């Protein structure tokens, strides 16, 4: 359990990096400001898979030159996404184990 704050900090850092990259891609996209605003409104309600597709589309149609730097950013985003999904899976499994222990204790009073 002492590792929990460290993992939370890592999750927060990865989520922040993901958000910054998405902001960069959206800012540089060749879209009218109204469309960018609409995406900013929708993003908090989107699932990770949809955000991932949006980021790839923005990277592909971005006004910034499609060069190695953008490819590296996309790879970093994918790595962060995979890490976040893995940490969420581990956290869910840990929580389920704790709930199972509580249920066992409640079902078998001393």
Backbone torsions as a table, in degrees:
resi	resn	phi	psi	omega
1	UNK	NA	-24.6	-179.2
2	UNK	-66.3	-17.7	178.8
3	UNK	-80.0	-15.2	-173.6
4	UNK	-57.3	-49.7	179.3
5	UNK	-60.5	-35.3	179.0
6	UNK	-64.4	-45.1	179.3
7	UNK	-64.2	-40.2	179.4
8	UNK	-61.9	-42.9	178.2
9	UNK	-61.7	-42.7	178.2
10	UNK	-63.3	-43.2	178.3
11	UNK	-60.5	-44.8	179.6
12	UNK	-62.7	-42.6	179.8
13	UNK	-64.2	-42.6	179.8
14	UNK	-67.5	-40.6	178.4
15	UNK	-64.1	-40.0	179.0
16	UNK	-64.3	-43.7	179.2
17	UNK	-62.7	-40.7	178.1
18	UNK	-62.1	-44.3	178.2
19	UNK	-63.4	-40.5	179.1
20	UNK	-64.2	-41.6	179.4
21	UNK	-65.8	-41.1	178.1
22	UNK	-62.9	-42.7	177.2
23	UNK	-60.5	-42.8	178.7
24	UNK	-60.5	-47.2	-178.8
25	UNK	-64.9	-42.2	-179.2
26	UNK	-67.1	-41.3	179.2
27	UNK	-60.5	-41.6	-176.4
28	UNK	-84.8	-4.0	-177.6
29	UNK	-69.1	146.4	178.7
30	UNK	-85.2	69.0	-178.4
31	UNK	-130.2	150.8	173.8
32	UNK	-63.2	152.8	-178.8
33	UNK	-57.8	-34.6	179.2
34	UNK	-62.3	-39.8	179.2
35	UNK	-68.7	-40.2	177.7
36	UNK	-61.8	-43.2	178.0
37	UNK	-61.5	-40.6	178.9
38	UNK	-62.5	-43.0	178.1
39	UNK	-63.2	-41.0	179.1
40	UNK	-61.2	-33.4	177.9
41	UNK	-71.9	-37.5	-176.6
42	UNK	-78.7	-35.1	-171.8
43	UNK	-51.8	-44.8	-179.0
44	UNK	-62.0	-17.7	-178.1
45	UNK	-100.7	0.5	-176.0
46	UNK	-89.9	152.3	173.9
47	UNK	-81.5	159.4	-176.0
48	UNK	-56.9	-39.4	-179.7
49	UNK	-60.7	-41.1	179.6
50	UNK	-70.0	-38.4	176.7
51	UNK	-62.5	-40.5	178.8
52	UNK	-59.6	-46.7	178.6
53	UNK	-63.6	-41.0	177.9
54	UNK	-61.0	-43.2	-178.7
55	UNK	-63.7	-40.6	177.8
56	UNK	-64.9	-41.7	178.7
57	UNK	-63.9	-44.3	179.4
58	UNK	-63.4	-39.6	179.6
59	UNK	-65.0	-36.7	-178.3
60	UNK	-71.5	-37.0	-175.1
61	UNK	-108.0	18.9	-179.1
62	UNK	-73.4	145.8	178.7
63	UNK	-73.1	-19.1	176.0
64	UNK	-66.3	148.8	-179.0
65	UNK	-59.4	135.3	177.3
66	UNK	-77.3	94.1	-177.0
67	UNK	-128.1	-171.6	-177.4
68	UNK	-61.6	-33.0	-179.8
69	UNK	-61.8	-42.7	179.4
70	UNK	-66.6	-41.0	177.7
71	UNK	-59.9	-42.4	178.5
72	UNK	-62.8	-40.3	178.6
73	UNK	-62.0	-44.4	179.8
74	UNK	-62.0	-41.8	178.1
75	UNK	-63.6	-43.1	178.0
76	UNK	-61.8	-40.2	178.9
77	UNK	-64.0	-45.1	178.6
78	UNK	-61.0	-42.3	179.0
79	UNK	-63.1	-44.3	179.0
80	UNK	-63.9	-41.6	179.3
81	UNK	-61.6	-47.4	179.2
82	UNK	-61.5	-42.0	179.6
83	UNK	-63.2	-45.7	179.7
84	UNK	-61.9	-42.8	179.2
85	UNK	-63.6	-40.3	178.4
86	UNK	-64.3	-44.3	-179.4
87	UNK	-65.3	-37.4	177.9
88	UNK	-64.6	-41.8	178.4
89	UNK	-62.6	-44.7	179.0
90	UNK	-63.7	-43.9	-179.9
91	UNK	-62.9	-40.4	179.4
92	UNK	-65.4	-41.9	179.0
93	UNK	-64.0	-41.9	178.9
94	UNK	-63.3	-42.9	179.0
95	UNK	-64.5	-41.8	178.9
96	UNK	-63.1	-39.8	177.5
97	UNK	-63.1	-42.0	179.5
98	UNK	-64.8	-41.5	177.5
99	UNK	-63.0	-40.4	178.1
100	UNK	-61.7	-42.1	178.0
101	UNK	-62.9	-41.7	179.3
102	UNK	-64.2	-44.7	179.0
103	UNK	-60.7	-39.9	178.4
104	UNK	-63.6	-44.2	179.9
105	UNK	-64.9	-39.2	179.7
106	UNK	-71.3	-33.0	-179.3
107	UNK	-77.9	-22.8	-176.4
108	UNK	-124.3	74.3	-178.5
109	UNK	-66.8	147.7	-177.1
110	UNK	-75.1	NA	NA
